[in-house]
Amino acid sequence: MSSRNSRSSRPIVIRRAVARDAKRLTRLVRGSDAYAGKYAAAVAGYRVGPDYIEAHRTFVAVGADEHGGRVLGFYSLVLAPPELDLLFVADDAQGRGIGRLLVAHMQSEARAAGLDRVKVVSHPPAEDFYHRAGAVRTGTALANPPAVPWDRAEFEFRVSSE
C-alpha cells in the first residue's frame, strides 16, 4: 500500500483491490461520464468481478481522509501481454491528479514485474489524458462492432528501469 498526495494535497492511498471492491469498481465503470451517450453501450453490461481482480494486478485509489476510504479510481495491469486494461477515476474526483498517481503506480508495478513497455487502447475521451501522462501513440485499434463501433488510439507507456 502506498500513500501519496494529490494536487489538492488530500491524502490518497493506493492499495491492492480485493474481491469486496468488485461492485464499487463496476459502478465506477458503468457510471463514468466518459461512457455517456454514444459510448454507453460499451459498458452497459460490463462487470469487474472478483475473478478479474484476482487474475490481474488491480489497484484502487482511496481517499484517506474526508472520503472515508471511498474508491476514487482504479487501474488494472495485465502482465501478458503487458497492457493497462482499465483505468478509471470517479467523475467528481477528476482534476485532482489521481489519474497521474495511478499511472505512476502502474509504471512502478510494471517495472517490478520486469516490463519495459505497457500498451493502452484508449477510449476516445481519454486520449489527451494518456498523452499528457507520457504515453506515446503507437497506432490505432480498429472498431470491433457491436461492442466497440469506433476506432481507438493505441498508446504505449515506456517503463524506465530506474
DSSP file (Angstrom, degrees, kcal/mol; ACC not computed):
  #  RESIDUE AA STRUCTURE BP1 BP2  ACC     N-H-->O    O-->H-N    N-H-->O    O-->H-N    TCO  KAPPA ALPHA  PHI   PSI    X-CA   Y-CA   Z-CA
    1    1 A M              0   0    0      0, 0.0     2,-0.4     0, 0.0    14,-0.2   0.000 360.0 360.0 360.0 137.8    0.0    0.0    0.0
    2    2 A S  E     -A   14   0A   0     12,-2.5    12,-3.2     2,-0.0     2,-0.5  -0.951 360.0-150.5-127.9 150.8    1.3    3.4   -0.8
    3    3 A S  E     +A   13   0A   0     -2,-0.4     2,-0.3    10,-0.2    10,-0.2  -0.973  23.8 159.8-121.8 132.5    0.2    6.9    0.3
    4    4 A R  E     -A   12   0A   0      8,-3.2     8,-3.7    -2,-0.5     2,-0.4  -0.915  35.4-113.8-141.2 166.7    0.6   10.0   -1.8
    5    5 A N  E     -A   11   0A   0     -2,-0.3     2,-0.1     6,-0.2    -2,-0.0  -0.877  23.0-139.7-105.5 139.0   -0.9   13.4   -2.0
    6    6 A S    >   -     0   0    0      4,-1.7     3,-2.5    -2,-0.4    91,-0.2  -0.303  42.9 -86.5 -81.1 176.7   -2.9   14.6   -5.0
    7    7 A R  T 3  S+     0   0    0     89,-1.9    90,-0.1     1,-0.3    89,-0.1   0.778 131.9  56.9 -58.0 -27.0   -2.6   18.1   -6.3
    8    8 A S  T 3  S-     0   0    0     88,-0.6    -1,-0.3     2,-0.2    89,-0.1   0.372 114.4-120.8 -85.4   6.8   -5.2   19.3   -3.8
    9    9 A S    <   +     0   0    0     -3,-2.5    -2,-0.1     1,-0.3    -1,-0.0   0.649  67.1 138.9  60.1  22.3   -2.9   17.8   -1.0
   10   10 A R        -     0   0    0      1,-0.0    -4,-1.7    55,-0.0    -1,-0.3  -0.824  62.8-105.9 -87.7 131.6   -5.6   15.5    0.2
   11   11 A P  E     -A    5   0A   0      0, 0.0    53,-2.2     0, 0.0     2,-0.4  -0.328  35.9-167.6 -64.0 135.6   -4.0   12.1    1.0
   12   12 A I  E     -AB   4  63A   0     -8,-3.7    -8,-3.2    51,-0.2     2,-0.5  -0.988   5.0-156.3-122.2 130.9   -4.7    9.4   -1.4
   13   13 A V  E     -AB   3  62A   0     49,-2.9    49,-3.1    -2,-0.4     2,-0.6  -0.924   1.6-157.1-108.8 131.6   -3.9    5.7   -0.6
   14   14 A I  E     +AB   2  61A   0    -12,-3.2   -12,-2.5    -2,-0.5     2,-0.3  -0.944  25.0 164.0-108.1 122.5   -3.3    3.2   -3.4
   15   15 A R  E     - B   0  60A   0     45,-2.4    45,-2.9    -2,-0.6     2,-0.2  -0.897  44.3 -85.3-133.9 162.2   -3.9   -0.3   -2.3
   16   16 A R  E     - B   0  59A   0     -2,-0.3    43,-0.3    43,-0.2     2,-0.1  -0.461  50.1-115.3 -65.4 135.0   -4.4   -3.7   -4.0
   17   17 A A        -     0   0    0     41,-3.1     2,-0.3    -2,-0.2    41,-0.2  -0.403  30.9-158.3 -69.4 149.9   -8.0   -4.3   -4.9
   18   18 A V    >   -     0   0    0     -2,-0.1     3,-2.5     1,-0.0     4,-0.4  -0.828  34.3 -95.4-125.6 166.5   -9.8   -7.1   -3.1
   19   19 A A  G >  S+     0   0    0      1,-0.3     3,-1.8    -2,-0.3     4,-0.3   0.829 120.3  61.7 -52.8 -38.2  -12.9   -9.1   -4.1
   20   20 A R  G 3  S+     0   0    0      1,-0.3     4,-0.3     2,-0.1    -1,-0.3   0.629  95.4  63.7 -69.1 -10.1  -15.2   -6.9   -2.0
   21   21 A D  G <> S+     0   0    0     -3,-2.5     4,-2.5     1,-0.2     3,-0.3   0.615  76.9  93.4 -80.8 -13.6  -14.2   -3.9   -4.2
   22   22 A A  H <> S+     0   0    0     -3,-1.8     4,-2.4    -4,-0.4    26,-0.4   0.863  83.5  46.2 -54.3 -47.3  -15.7   -5.6   -7.3
   23   23 A K  H  > S+     0   0    0     -4,-0.3     4,-2.3    -3,-0.3    -1,-0.3   0.898 113.2  50.0 -64.7 -39.8  -19.2   -3.9   -7.1
   24   24 A R  H  > S+     0   0    0     -4,-0.3     4,-2.0    -3,-0.3    -1,-0.2   0.895 111.8  48.1 -65.8 -39.1  -17.7   -0.5   -6.5
   25   25 A L  H  X S+     0   0    0     -4,-2.5     4,-2.2     2,-0.2    -2,-0.2   0.901 110.7  51.4 -68.4 -39.6  -15.3   -0.8   -9.4
   26   26 A T  H  X S+     0   0    0     -4,-2.4     4,-2.8    22,-0.4     5,-0.2   0.920 109.9  49.7 -61.2 -43.6  -18.2   -2.0  -11.7
   27   27 A R  H  X S+     0   0    0     -4,-2.3     4,-2.2     1,-0.2    -1,-0.2   0.887 108.6  53.2 -63.1 -38.4  -20.3    1.0  -10.6
   28   28 A L  H  < S+     0   0    0     -4,-2.0     4,-0.5     2,-0.2    -1,-0.2   0.920 112.6  44.2 -62.7 -43.7  -17.4    3.4  -11.3
   29   29 A V  H >< S+     0   0    0     -4,-2.2     3,-1.2     1,-0.2    -2,-0.2   0.965 117.5  43.0 -64.5 -53.7  -17.0    1.9  -14.9
   30   30 A R  H 3< S+     0   0    0     -4,-2.8    -1,-0.2     1,-0.2    -2,-0.2   0.788 116.1  48.5 -67.0 -27.9  -20.7    1.9  -15.7
   31   31 A G  T 3< S+     0   0    0     -4,-2.2    -1,-0.2    -5,-0.2    -2,-0.2   0.428  79.8 126.5 -92.6   0.9  -21.3    5.4  -14.2
   32   32 A S    X   -     0   0    0     -3,-1.2     3,-1.9    -4,-0.5    58,-0.1  -0.390  57.6-144.0 -65.9 128.6  -18.4    7.2  -15.9
   33   33 A D  G >  S+     0   0    0      1,-0.3     3,-1.6     2,-0.2    -1,-0.2   0.759  98.6  71.4 -60.1 -24.6  -19.4   10.3  -17.8
   34   34 A A  G 3  S+     0   0    0      1,-0.3    -1,-0.3     5,-0.0    92,-0.1   0.699  99.4  48.0 -65.8 -17.5  -16.8    9.3  -20.4
   35   35 A Y  G <  S+     0   0    0     -3,-1.9    -1,-0.3    -6,-0.1     8,-0.2  -0.012  87.8 117.8-112.5  28.7  -19.1    6.5  -21.4
   36   36 A A    X   +     0   0    0     -3,-1.6     3,-1.7     3,-0.1     2,-0.1  -0.423  69.6   2.6 -85.4 167.8  -22.3    8.5  -21.7
   37   37 A G  G >  S+     0   0    0      1,-0.3     3,-1.7     2,-0.2     4,-0.3  -0.319 136.5   7.1  62.1-128.4  -24.2    9.0  -24.9
   38   38 A K  G 3  S+     0   0    0      1,-0.3     3,-0.3     2,-0.1    -1,-0.3   0.686 133.1  53.8 -64.4 -17.6  -22.9    7.1  -27.9
   39   39 A Y  G X  S+     0   0    0     -3,-1.7     3,-1.4     1,-0.2     4,-0.5   0.547  80.7  93.6 -91.4  -8.0  -20.3    5.3  -25.7
   40   40 A A  G X> S+     0   0    0     -3,-1.7     3,-1.4     1,-0.3     4,-0.9   0.834  76.0  61.3 -58.3 -37.5  -22.8    3.9  -23.2
   41   41 A A  G 34 S+     0   0    0     -4,-0.3     4,-0.4    -3,-0.3     3,-0.3   0.792  92.3  67.6 -61.9 -27.1  -23.3    0.6  -24.9
   42   42 A A  G <4 S+     0   0    0     -3,-1.4    -1,-0.3     1,-0.2    -2,-0.2   0.774 116.3  23.4 -65.8 -26.0  -19.6   -0.3  -24.4
   43   43 A V  T X4 S+     0   0    0     -3,-1.4     3,-1.2    -4,-0.5    -1,-0.2   0.361  88.9 108.8-120.3   4.3  -20.0   -0.5  -20.7
   44   44 A A  T 3< S+     0   0    0     -4,-0.9    -2,-0.1    -3,-0.3    -3,-0.1   0.873  98.2  20.1 -52.8 -45.1  -23.7   -1.3  -20.2
   45   45 A G  T 3  S+     0   0    0     -4,-0.4    -1,-0.3     2,-0.0    -2,-0.1   0.238  93.9 136.0-107.8  12.6  -23.2   -4.9  -19.2
   46   46 A Y    <   -     0   0    0     -3,-1.2     2,-0.4   -20,-0.1   -16,-0.1  -0.327  31.1-172.4 -67.6 142.0  -19.6   -4.5  -18.1
   47   47 A R        -     0   0    0    -18,-0.1     2,-0.9   -17,-0.0   -24,-0.1  -0.995  23.1-156.7-139.0 129.4  -18.6   -6.2  -14.8
   48   48 A V        -     0   0    0     -2,-0.4   -22,-0.4   -26,-0.4   -23,-0.2  -0.890  35.0-171.3 -99.7 100.0  -15.4   -6.1  -12.8
   49   49 A G     >  -     0   0    0     -2,-0.9     4,-2.2     1,-0.1     3,-0.4  -0.430  39.0-106.2 -94.3 166.8  -15.7   -9.3  -10.9
   50   50 A P  H  > S+     0   0    0      0, 0.0     4,-2.2     0, 0.0     5,-0.2   0.842 121.3  57.3 -56.0 -34.5  -13.8  -10.8   -8.1
   51   51 A D  H  > S+     0   0    0      2,-0.2     4,-1.8     1,-0.2     5,-0.1   0.886 106.2  48.6 -65.6 -38.3  -12.3  -13.3  -10.6
   52   52 A Y  H  > S+     0   0    0     -3,-0.4     4,-1.6     2,-0.2    -1,-0.2   0.930 111.0  50.2 -64.7 -46.1  -10.9  -10.4  -12.7
   53   53 A I  H  < S+     0   0    0     -4,-2.2     5,-0.5     1,-0.2    -2,-0.2   0.882 112.6  47.3 -60.8 -39.1   -9.5   -8.7   -9.6
   54   54 A E  H  < S+     0   0    0     -4,-2.2    -1,-0.2     1,-0.2    -2,-0.2   0.849 112.2  49.6 -70.4 -34.1   -7.8  -11.9   -8.6
   55   55 A A  H  < S+     0   0    0     -4,-1.8     2,-0.3    -5,-0.2    -2,-0.2   0.722 114.1  40.5 -80.3 -22.0   -6.4  -12.6  -12.1
   56   56 A H  S  < S-     0   0    0     -4,-1.6     2,-1.5    -5,-0.1    22,-0.2  -0.839  91.6 -97.3-128.0 161.3   -4.8   -9.2  -12.7
   57   57 A R  E     + C   0  77A   0     20,-1.8    20,-2.7    -2,-0.3     2,-0.5  -0.644  54.0 174.1 -78.4  94.9   -2.9   -6.6  -10.8
   58   58 A T  E     - C   0  76A   0     -2,-1.5   -41,-3.1    -5,-0.5     2,-0.4  -0.912   6.8-177.6-111.2 129.3   -5.8   -4.3   -9.9
   59   59 A F  E     -BC  16  75A   0     16,-2.3    16,-2.2    -2,-0.5     2,-0.4  -0.950  11.0-151.3-129.2 145.6   -5.2   -1.3   -7.6
   60   60 A V  E     -BC  15  74A   0    -45,-2.9   -45,-2.4    -2,-0.4     2,-0.6  -0.893   9.1-141.7-116.8 146.8   -7.6    1.2   -6.1
   61   61 A A  E     -BC  14  73A   0     12,-3.0    11,-3.4    -2,-0.4    12,-1.2  -0.934  27.4-176.2-102.4 124.2   -7.0    4.8   -5.1
   62   62 A V  E     -BC  13  71A   0    -49,-3.1   -49,-2.9    -2,-0.6     2,-0.4  -0.929  30.8-112.1-122.8 147.4   -9.0    5.7   -2.0
   63   63 A G  E     -B   12   0A   0      7,-1.7     6,-2.0    -2,-0.4     7,-0.2  -0.634  22.6-160.0 -74.8 128.3   -9.3    9.0   -0.1
   64   64 A A  S    S+     0   0    0    -53,-2.2    -1,-0.1    -2,-0.4   -52,-0.1   0.419  75.0  22.8 -92.2   2.3   -7.6    8.6    3.2
   65   65 A D  S >  S+     0   0    0    -54,-0.4     3,-2.1     0, 0.0    -2,-0.1   0.306 125.6  12.9-128.9-101.7   -9.4   11.5    4.9
   66   66 A E  T 3  S+     0   0    0      1,-0.3    -2,-0.0     2,-0.1    -3,-0.0   0.674 121.8  59.0 -62.9 -18.9  -12.8   13.1    4.1
   67   67 A H  T >  S-     0   0    0      3,-0.1     3,-0.9    -5,-0.0    -1,-0.3   0.530  97.7-137.0 -89.4  -5.1  -13.9   10.4    1.8
   68   68 A G  T <  S-     0   0    0     -3,-2.1    -4,-0.2     1,-0.3    -2,-0.1   0.846  74.0 -42.5  56.1  37.7  -13.6    7.7    4.5
   69   69 A G  T 3  S+     0   0    0     -6,-2.0    -1,-0.3     1,-0.2    -5,-0.1   0.627  90.5 166.0  85.3  13.5  -11.9    5.2    2.2
   70   70 A R    <   -     0   0    0     -3,-0.9    -7,-1.7    -7,-0.2     2,-0.5  -0.383  45.3-109.5 -62.4 137.2  -14.2    5.9   -0.8
   71   71 A V  E     +C   62   0A   0     -9,-0.2    -9,-0.2     1,-0.2    -1,-0.1  -0.594  39.6 175.1 -71.0 118.5  -12.8    4.5   -4.1
   72   72 A L  E     -     0   0A   0    -11,-3.4    18,-3.2    -2,-0.5     2,-0.3   0.637  62.5 -27.5 -98.5 -20.2  -11.7    7.5   -6.2
   73   73 A G  E     -CD  61  89A   0    -12,-1.2   -12,-3.0    16,-0.3    -1,-0.4  -0.970  56.2-161.1-178.8 171.8  -10.2    5.5   -9.0
   74   74 A F  E     -CD  60  88A   0     14,-2.5    14,-2.5    -2,-0.3     2,-0.3  -0.986   2.2-158.7-161.4 164.3   -8.6    2.3  -10.1
   75   75 A Y  E     -CD  59  87A   0    -16,-2.2   -16,-2.3    -2,-0.3     2,-0.4  -0.967   8.5-147.6-143.7 163.0   -6.5    0.6  -12.7
   76   76 A S  E     -CD  58  86A   0     10,-2.3     9,-1.8    -2,-0.3    10,-1.0  -0.990   8.0-159.9-134.5 125.9   -5.7   -3.0  -13.8
   77   77 A L  E     -CD  57  84A   0    -20,-2.7   -20,-1.8    -2,-0.4     2,-0.5  -0.923   4.1-158.8-107.4 120.4   -2.4   -4.1  -15.2
   78   78 A V  E   > - D   0  83A   0      5,-3.1     5,-2.4    -2,-0.6   -22,-0.1  -0.855   2.8-160.4 -95.2 131.1   -2.4   -7.3  -17.3
   79   79 A L  T   5 +     0   0    0     -2,-0.5    -1,-0.1     1,-0.2   -23,-0.1   0.841  66.7  70.4 -85.0 -33.7    1.1   -8.8  -17.5
   80   80 A A  T   5S+     0   0    0      1,-0.5    -1,-0.2     2,-0.1     3,-0.0  -0.927 120.2   9.4-135.9 111.7    0.9  -11.0  -20.5
   81   81 A P  T   5S-     0   0    0      0, 0.0    -1,-0.5     0, 0.0     2,-0.2   0.691 111.3-114.3 -72.4 153.3    0.8   -9.3  -22.9
   82   82 A P  T   5 +     0   0    0      0, 0.0    37,-1.9     0, 0.0     2,-0.3  -0.327  55.1 149.2 -61.9 118.2    1.6   -6.1  -21.0
   83   83 A E  E   < -De  78 119A   0     -5,-2.4    -5,-3.1    35,-0.2     2,-1.2  -0.980  53.2-131.1-153.1 137.0   -1.5   -3.9  -21.1
   84   84 A L  E     +D   77   0A   0     35,-3.1    37,-0.4    -2,-0.3    -7,-0.2  -0.787  36.3 178.8 -80.7 100.3   -3.1   -1.2  -19.0
   85   85 A D  E     +     0   0A   0     -9,-1.8     2,-0.4    -2,-1.2    -1,-0.2   0.907  58.7  13.8 -78.6 -43.8   -6.6   -2.8  -19.3
   86   86 A L  E     +D   76   0A   0    -10,-1.0   -10,-2.3    -3,-0.2     2,-0.3  -0.990  54.6 167.3-135.0 142.0   -8.6   -0.4  -17.2
   87   87 A L  E     +D   75   0A   0     -2,-0.4     2,-0.4   -12,-0.2   -12,-0.2  -0.838  15.2 164.5-151.8 117.4   -8.0    3.0  -15.7
   88   88 A F  E     -D   74   0A   0    -14,-2.5   -14,-2.5    -2,-0.3     2,-0.4  -0.988  18.7-167.2-134.9 142.5  -10.9    5.0  -14.2
   89   89 A V  E     -D   73   0A   0     -2,-0.4   -16,-0.3   -16,-0.2     5,-0.1  -0.997  39.7-102.3-124.7 134.1  -11.2    8.0  -12.0
   90   90 A A    >>  -     0   0    0    -18,-3.2     3,-1.9    -2,-0.4     4,-0.6  -0.231  31.8-120.3 -53.6 140.1  -14.5    8.9  -10.4
   91   91 A D  G >4 S+     0   0    0      1,-0.3     3,-1.0     2,-0.2    -1,-0.1   0.882 112.5  48.5 -52.9 -44.6  -16.1   11.8  -12.3
   92   92 A D  G 34 S+     0   0    0      1,-0.2    -1,-0.3     3,-0.0    -2,-0.1   0.512 110.5  52.9 -78.6  -2.2  -16.2   14.1   -9.2
   93   93 A A  G X4 S+     0   0    0     -3,-1.9     3,-0.9   -21,-0.2     5,-0.4   0.405  81.9 116.0-108.0  -1.3  -12.5   13.3   -8.4
   94   94 A Q  T <<  +     0   0    0     -3,-1.0    -3,-0.0    -4,-0.6    -4,-0.0  -0.348  65.9  37.1 -70.1 151.1  -11.1   14.2  -11.8
   95   95 A G  T 3  S+     0   0    0     -2,-0.0    -1,-0.2   -88,-0.0    -3,-0.0   0.488  89.4  97.2  87.3   4.5   -8.6   17.1  -12.0
   96   96 A R  S <  S-     0   0    0     -3,-0.9   -89,-1.9   -89,-0.1   -88,-0.6   0.353 101.7-103.9-105.1   3.6   -7.0   16.2   -8.6
   97   97 A G  S  > S+     0   0    0    -91,-0.2     4,-2.0   -90,-0.1     5,-0.1   0.539  84.3 125.9  88.0   6.8   -4.0   14.3  -10.0
   98   98 A I  H  > S+     0   0    0     -5,-0.4     4,-2.5     1,-0.2     5,-0.2   0.898  71.5  53.4 -67.1 -40.9   -5.4   10.9   -9.1
   99   99 A G  H  > S+     0   0    0      1,-0.2     4,-2.3     2,-0.2    -1,-0.2   0.915 109.5  48.5 -59.3 -43.4   -5.1    9.6  -12.7
  100  100 A R  H  > S+     0   0    0      2,-0.2     4,-2.6     1,-0.2    -1,-0.2   0.884 110.1  52.1 -64.8 -38.4   -1.4   10.6  -12.7
  101  101 A L  H  X S+     0   0    0     -4,-2.0     4,-2.3     2,-0.2    -2,-0.2   0.914 110.2  48.7 -62.6 -42.1   -0.9    8.9   -9.4
  102  102 A L  H  X S+     0   0    0     -4,-2.5     4,-2.6     2,-0.2    -2,-0.2   0.901 111.2  49.5 -65.1 -40.6   -2.4    5.7  -10.7
  103  103 A V  H  X S+     0   0    0     -4,-2.3     4,-2.6     2,-0.2    -2,-0.2   0.929 111.3  49.1 -63.8 -44.7   -0.3    5.8  -13.9
  104  104 A A  H  X S+     0   0    0     -4,-2.6     4,-1.8     1,-0.2    -2,-0.2   0.904 112.8  47.9 -61.5 -40.2    2.9    6.3  -11.8
  105  105 A H  H  X S+     0   0    0     -4,-2.3     4,-2.4     2,-0.2    -2,-0.2   0.915 110.2  52.0 -65.2 -42.9    1.9    3.4   -9.6
  106  106 A M  H  X S+     0   0    0     -4,-2.6     4,-2.8     1,-0.2    -2,-0.2   0.909 108.4  51.1 -59.5 -43.1    1.2    1.2  -12.6
  107  107 A Q  H  X S+     0   0    0     -4,-2.6     4,-2.5     1,-0.2    -1,-0.2   0.879 109.4  50.7 -63.9 -36.8    4.6    2.0  -14.0
  108  108 A S  H  X S+     0   0    0     -4,-1.8     4,-2.3     2,-0.2    -1,-0.2   0.907 111.9  47.0 -65.6 -41.9    6.2    1.0  -10.7
  109  109 A E  H  X S+     0   0    0     -4,-2.4     4,-1.5     2,-0.2    -2,-0.2   0.901 112.4  50.2 -65.1 -41.3    4.3   -2.3  -10.7
  110  110 A A  H  <>S+     0   0    0     -4,-2.8     5,-2.8     2,-0.2     4,-0.2   0.915 110.6  49.6 -63.1 -43.3    5.3   -2.8  -14.4
  111  111 A R  H ><5S+     0   0    0     -4,-2.5     3,-1.7     1,-0.2    -2,-0.2   0.926 109.3  51.5 -61.5 -45.6    8.9   -2.2  -13.5
  112  112 A A  H 3<5S+     0   0    0     -4,-2.3    -1,-0.2     1,-0.3    -2,-0.2   0.800 108.1  53.2 -62.2 -29.0    8.8   -4.6  -10.6
  113  113 A A  T 3<5S-     0   0    0     -4,-1.5    -1,-0.3    -5,-0.1    -2,-0.2   0.426 121.5-108.9 -86.3   1.2    7.3   -7.2  -12.9
  114  114 A G  T < 5 +     0   0    0     -3,-1.7     2,-0.2     1,-0.3    -3,-0.2   0.648  69.3 145.6  83.2  15.4   10.2   -6.7  -15.3
  115  115 A L      < -     0   0    0     -5,-2.8    -1,-0.3    -6,-0.2     3,-0.1  -0.593  32.6-173.6 -85.9 147.4    8.2   -5.0  -18.0
  116  116 A D  S    S+     0   0    0      1,-0.3    43,-2.8    -2,-0.2     2,-0.3   0.518  73.0  28.8-112.6 -10.2    9.7   -2.3  -20.2
  117  117 A R  E     - F   0 158A   0     41,-0.3     2,-0.4    -7,-0.1    -1,-0.3  -0.995  58.1-163.4-148.0 148.7    6.5   -1.3  -22.0
  118  118 A V  E     - F   0 157A   0     39,-2.3    39,-3.1    -2,-0.3   -35,-0.2  -0.982  17.4-141.6-136.6 124.2    2.8   -1.3  -21.3
  119  119 A K  E     -eF  83 156A   0    -37,-1.9   -35,-3.1    -2,-0.4     2,-0.4  -0.512  13.8-168.4 -82.7 149.3    0.2   -0.9  -24.1
  120  120 A V  E     - F   0 155A   0     35,-2.5    35,-3.4   -37,-0.2     2,-0.7  -0.985  14.1-157.5-137.3 127.4   -3.0    1.1  -23.7
  121  121 A V  E     - F   0 154A   0    -37,-0.4    33,-0.2    -2,-0.4     2,-0.2  -0.931  33.5-142.4 -99.9 111.9   -6.0    1.0  -26.1
  122  122 A S        -     0   0    0     31,-3.0    31,-0.4    -2,-0.7    19,-0.1  -0.500  10.5-128.2 -86.9 140.2   -7.6    4.3  -25.3
  123  123 A H    >>  -     0   0    0     -2,-0.2     3,-2.4    29,-0.1     4,-0.6  -0.659  40.0-112.0 -70.2 136.7  -11.2    5.3  -25.1
  124  124 A P  G >4 S+     0   0    0      0, 0.0     3,-1.3     0, 0.0     4,-0.3   0.839 115.2  52.3 -48.0 -45.2  -11.5    8.4  -27.3
  125  125 A P  G 34 S+     0   0    0      0, 0.0     4,-0.3     0, 0.0     3,-0.2   0.688 108.4  53.9 -66.6 -13.2  -12.3   10.9  -24.5
  126  126 A A  G <> S+     0   0    0     -3,-2.4     4,-2.2     1,-0.2     5,-0.2   0.486  78.1  96.2 -96.7  -3.8   -9.2    9.7  -22.6
  127  127 A E  H <X S+     0   0    0     -3,-1.3     4,-2.2    -4,-0.6     5,-0.2   0.901  83.9  49.4 -55.7 -46.2   -6.6   10.2  -25.4
  128  128 A D  H  > S+     0   0    0     -4,-0.3     4,-2.7     1,-0.2    -1,-0.2   0.891 109.0  54.1 -62.2 -38.9   -5.5   13.6  -24.2
  129  129 A F  H  > S+     0   0    0     -4,-0.3     4,-2.2     2,-0.2    -1,-0.2   0.952 109.1  46.8 -59.1 -50.1   -5.0   12.2  -20.7
  130  130 A Y  H  <>S+     0   0    0     -4,-2.2     5,-2.5     1,-0.2     4,-0.3   0.895 112.4  50.4 -62.3 -39.2   -2.8    9.4  -21.8
  131  131 A H  H ><5S+     0   0    0     -4,-2.2     3,-1.5    -5,-0.2    -1,-0.2   0.946 112.4  46.3 -62.1 -47.8   -0.7   11.8  -24.0
  132  132 A R  H 3<5S+     0   0    0     -4,-2.7    -1,-0.2     1,-0.3    -2,-0.2   0.808 107.3  59.3 -64.8 -28.9   -0.3   14.2  -21.0
  133  133 A A  T 3<5S-     0   0    0     -4,-2.2    -1,-0.3    -5,-0.2    -2,-0.2   0.467 127.0 -97.0 -81.3  -0.7    0.6   11.3  -18.7
  134  134 A G  T < 5S+     0   0    0     -3,-1.5    24,-0.4     1,-0.3    -3,-0.2   0.484  74.4 142.5 104.1   3.0    3.6   10.4  -21.0
  135  135 A A      < -     0   0    0     -5,-2.5     2,-0.5    -6,-0.2    -1,-0.3  -0.494  42.7-136.7 -76.7 149.5    2.2    7.6  -23.2
  136  136 A V  E     -G  156   0A   0     20,-2.7    20,-1.5    -2,-0.2     2,-0.2  -0.906  18.9-116.9-109.4 131.4    3.3    7.6  -26.9
  137  137 A R  E     +G  155   0A   0     -2,-0.5    18,-0.3    18,-0.2     3,-0.1  -0.486  37.3 169.6 -67.8 131.3    0.8    7.0  -29.6
  138  138 A T  E     -     0   0A   0     16,-2.8     2,-0.3     1,-0.3    17,-0.2   0.519  53.3 -53.6-121.1 -11.9    1.7    3.8  -31.5
  139  139 A G  E     -G  154   0A   0     15,-1.4    15,-2.8     2,-0.0     2,-0.4  -0.986  58.6 -70.1 167.7-159.8   -1.2    3.0  -33.7
  140  140 A T  E     -G  153   0A   0     -2,-0.3     2,-0.6    13,-0.3    13,-0.2  -0.998  22.8-144.7-135.9 131.5   -5.0    2.5  -34.0
  141  141 A A  E     -G  152   0A   0     11,-3.6    11,-2.8    -2,-0.4     3,-0.1  -0.864  33.4-128.5 -91.6 121.3   -7.2   -0.3  -32.8
  142  142 A L        -     0   0    0     -2,-0.6     8,-0.1     9,-0.2     9,-0.1  -0.304  32.6 -82.2 -72.8 154.3   -9.9   -0.7  -35.4
  143  143 A A        -     0   0    0      6,-0.2    -1,-0.1     1,-0.1     8,-0.1  -0.107  34.5-161.2 -52.2 149.8  -13.6   -0.8  -34.5
  144  144 A N  B >>  -H  148   0B   0      4,-3.6     4,-1.8     6,-0.3     3,-0.5  -0.586  32.1-127.7-135.8  70.3  -15.0   -4.1  -33.2
  145  145 A P  T 34 S+     0   0    0      0, 0.0     0, 0.0     0, 0.0     0, 0.0  -0.240  76.9  22.8 -63.2 152.2  -18.8   -3.9  -33.6
  146  146 A P  T 34 S+     0   0    0      0, 0.0  -105,-0.0     0, 0.0    -2,-0.0  -0.986 131.3  36.3 -88.8 -15.2  -21.1   -4.3  -32.0
  147  147 A A  T <4 S+     0   0    0     -3,-0.5    -4,-0.0     1,-0.3  -104,-0.0   0.919 135.0  17.9 -63.3 -45.7  -19.4   -3.8  -28.7
  148  148 A V  B  <  +H  144   0B   0     -4,-1.8    -4,-3.6     1,-0.1    -1,-0.3  -0.829  66.2 175.2-130.4  92.5  -17.0   -1.1  -29.8
  149  149 A P        +     0   0    0      0, 0.0     2,-0.3     0, 0.0    -6,-0.2   0.161  59.6  69.6 -88.0  21.1  -18.1    0.5  -33.1
  150  150 A W  S    S-     0   0    0     -8,-0.1    -6,-0.3    -6,-0.1     2,-0.1  -0.963  84.5-106.1-135.3 153.2  -15.3    3.2  -33.2
  151  151 A D        -     0   0    0     -2,-0.3     2,-0.4    -8,-0.1    -9,-0.2  -0.429  35.6-154.1 -71.6 152.5  -11.6    3.2  -33.8
  152  152 A R  E     - G   0 141A   0    -11,-2.8   -11,-3.6    -2,-0.1     2,-0.2  -0.982  16.3-113.4-132.6 143.5   -9.4    3.7  -30.7
  153  153 A A  E     - G   0 140A   0    -31,-0.4   -31,-3.0    -2,-0.4     2,-0.5  -0.507  25.4-142.7 -72.5 138.3   -5.9    5.1  -30.4
  154  154 A E  E     -FG 121 139A   0    -15,-2.8   -16,-2.8   -33,-0.2   -15,-1.4  -0.890  23.6-180.0-101.3 135.2   -3.2    2.7  -29.2
  155  155 A F  E     -FG 120 137A   0    -35,-3.4   -35,-2.5    -2,-0.5     2,-0.4  -0.796  14.8-149.0-125.6 168.7   -0.6    4.1  -26.8
  156  156 A E  E     -FG 119 136A   0    -20,-1.5   -20,-2.7    -2,-0.3     2,-0.6  -0.988   5.1-149.9-142.4 131.9    2.4    2.8  -25.0
  157  157 A F  E     -F  118   0A   0    -39,-3.1   -39,-2.3    -2,-0.4     2,-0.6  -0.893  18.2-144.5 -94.1 126.2    4.0    3.7  -21.7
  158  158 A R  E     -F  117   0A   0     -2,-0.6     2,-0.6   -24,-0.4   -41,-0.3  -0.833  13.6-145.1 -91.3 126.5    7.7    3.1  -21.8
  159  159 A V        -     0   0    0    -43,-2.8     2,-0.1    -2,-0.6   -51,-0.0  -0.822   9.1-143.7-100.2 118.2    8.8    1.9  -18.3
  160  160 A S        -     0   0    0     -2,-0.6   -49,-0.0     1,-0.1   -43,-0.0  -0.398  12.9-131.3 -76.9 158.1   12.2    3.1  -17.2
  161  161 A S              0   0    0      1,-0.1    -1,-0.1    -2,-0.1    -2,-0.0   0.462 360.0 360.0 -88.7  -0.8   14.4    0.8  -15.2
  162  162 A E              0   0    0      0, 0.0    -1,-0.1     0, 0.0    -2,-0.0   0.508 360.0 360.0  11.0 360.0   15.2    3.5  -12.6
